[in-house]
């Protein structure tokens, strides 16, 4: 089966993970802006950062929902929040239910460098960091963090390899 990696990125962490996945699997990598349609591939890997408890790729997923439902989808999210209940709650609140039911999700930790943020994003993170009841997460929102880890793509690479070995029906 042939596949591709589609991603949306705002500050570069998701783009970096997409490139690493492409390098590890041999899949072509496309920013969703100007990408070929997902119908061109037997399976897709879709990546998005979490921005304000939602996913930057939400509009693209909605526009291509029919095609995405017809093929295997591996979805990876990139955020400061690690895999767990917080991230799990954001997914069904932000993405179409049929997409969520169909895809396999892997949560990856990202990077946030305060100096690189827009004024608006930086201001929102300061407010969020001060109000966050989780003090460790609040400090990360204020000071930034870097949890980028190339090794964390391992589960995605394994899923892709299994899909690549399947024959097209």
N, C-alpha and C positions, 0 to 999 in steps of 0.2 A: 504494500500500500504506500502511496506517496502522500506526504503531508507537508505542512508549513507552519511556521510560527508567526502569529499576528500579535502585535502589541500596541498599546498606547502608553506614553510616558510623559511626565511633566518635568521632572528634574534629573532623569537619567538612570535611576536605579533599575526600573523595569526594562529599559532598553538594554542595559548591561546584562541582566539575566537572560533576556531574549537572545542576545548575541552568544552568550555562553551555551545556551541550549542548542542553538543552531550549530555551533562549532562541535559540540559533543555528539550530535545526531546526524549531521550532514543536511539538515533541513534548511530550506531558504527562510529568511527572516524578513518580515515586512512591518513597517509602521503602518497602522491602519489608514492613515492619511495617504491616499493614493495607492493603496494595496490592490492586488488582483482580488476577485471575489473568492470567498472560501469554497464555492462550488467547484473550483478548479482542482481541489484536493480531496483525497479520500478521508483524511482526518486532519484535525487542526489542533494546535496548541495556542491558547489565547492568554495573553498576560495583561494585567492592569494594576496600576497603583491604587491604593485606597486614598481618596481625597475627601475629607469631611464625612467620614463614615459611609461613603459611596464609592463607586468604581468609575474611573475616567472613561472606560471603554463601554459604558452602559448604552450609549446611543448606537454605536457600531453593532453591538450584540443585538439590539432591538431591530435594527435595519436588516440584519442578516439572519434573523432568528430561524426562519424556515430552513435555510441551508445548514445552519449549525445543528438543528435537530435531526438532520438526515445523516450525520456522520459522527464518528467518535470525537469528543472534545476533551482535551486536558486543559484545565483552567488554572493559571497561577496568579496569585495576588501578591502584591508587595506593599508592606506597611511597617510601621514601627511596632505594631502589635504582632506578637507571634501567634502561631496557630492556637486556637482555643475558643472558648465561649464568646468572647468579645467579637472576634473576627467572624465566627460562625453566624452570629446574629446579624451582621451587616450584609452578608451575602443575599439572603432572601428578601431583605428590605430594599435592595438596590438593583437586582437583576431579575429578568423575567422568570417566573416560577418554572416554566417548562425547560428553560436553559439550566437552571439550578438542578432540576431533577435529572437532567441528561448528562451533565458534565462531571468529570472527576476533578476535585480541587486539591491544590497544594499551596499552602501559605508560606511565603518567604519573607524574611526580615529585610528591610531596606536601609536606606541612609537618608538622613536629613541634616543638611548643613545650613544653619540659620542665615549665614551671609549670602547664600545663593537664593533664598526665598524672595518672592515678591513682597512688597510692603504689606499687602493685604494678608497673604498667607502667614507672614511673620507675626503680624498683629494678632491674628486669630489663634496662632499657636501660643503666644504669650498669655492670652486670656484663658485658653484651654489649659495650659500648664499650671496656671495659678489656681484654677478651679478644680482641677483633676483630683478626686479623692485618693487615687493611687499615686502617692508621692514620688515613687521611682519613675513612673511614666510621666508625671508632671515635670520632673526635672529634665527628662529626656526631651520633652516638648520645648522646654526653655533653652536648653544648652545644645541640643542636637544629639545625633547618635550615628553610628556606622556599624550595621550588622550584616553588611554584604558578605556573602559566603558562597563562593563558586561550588563548593562541595554540597551545598544544600539543594542543588538541582538534581541530585542523584535519583530521587523517586520519579521525577518527570522524565529523565533520560530513560529509565527502565520502562516506564509506560510507553514511551515513544518506540523503543526497540521492540516491544511486544506487538505494537500496532504495525510496525514496518514488516514484521515477519508474517502477518496475516495476509491471506489472499483476498483480492477484491471479489465480492460476491457477484 
